[in-house]
Amino acid sequence: MFLLSLSTIEIVAWIVGFFIALSVHEAAHAAAANYLGDPTAKLAGRVSLNPLRHLDPFGTLMLLFAGFGWGKPVPVNPSNFANPRAGEALTSLAGPLANFTIALILAVPHNLLAPGSSAFIFVQNIMFVNIVIMVFNLLPIPPLDGGGVVVNFLPPKWAEIYRRNGPILLFGLIAFDWVFHTGILWGILGRLINIVFAVVNLNTIFGG
C-alpha cells in the first residue's frame, strides 16, 4: 500500500491533501459548468467543498494503493452550453486549474517555512497531492479531464468511440503498470509532476 511507505505526518498530509484537492477539483468542474450555462451539477449538489459529495470508492482506493486517484464524475449536459464543445472542454480544464491554483497558494508558506520541519513537510505534501491530481487528470484519456478536452477536437464518430473505450484503456494501462511493475505510467507521471512542482515552487523539487 502506497501510504504505508510514508511517515506519519506524510500520511496525514496526503489524506488531508486528497480531500482538499478532490473537493476543490470537483467543485470547480461543477461551478464552471454552471457558469457556462449547465446547472446539472449544481442541482446535484456538486458545487460544494464537502468531500463526501465527491468521493469515488475506487478512486480513493487507488490513492491508498498507487498514490493517485480521482473523484466521482461531475454530471454535465453539454447541450446546455451555448457552445457544447467549448463548454465541455472548459469545464474539464476547471478542475486541474483549481488544483494548480491551490498549489500556487501553498508555495508561499512552503518557501517561508524551515526545510525539514513538520509544517514544511505537511504543506509540501499537500502541494504535491494537488499537483498529482492535476497531472493525472490531464492525461488525454476519457473519463479523465484531459480526455474530456481531447474528445471535443475529434470528429463526432471518433469522439464517441474514444469516450466509450477510454475507461478500458485507462484501467488497462494502470493494471499493466501494476501487475508487471513496469513503472511506465508512474515514470511519465512522475516526471511531469516534478516539472510542475518545480514551476510552482520555483526553487525546489519534491524530494530534492
Secondary structure, 3 states (H helix, E strand, C coil): CHHHHCCHHHHHHHHHHHHHHHHHHHHHHHHHHHHCCCCHHHHCCCCCCCHHHCECHHHHHHHHHHCCCCECCCCCCHHHCCCHHHHHHHHHHHHHHHHHHHHHHHHHHHHHCCCCCHHHHHHHHHHHHHHHHHHHHCCCCCCCHHHHHHHHHCCHHHHHHHHHHHHHHHHHHHHHHHHHCCCHHHHHHHHHHHHHHHHHHCCCCCCC
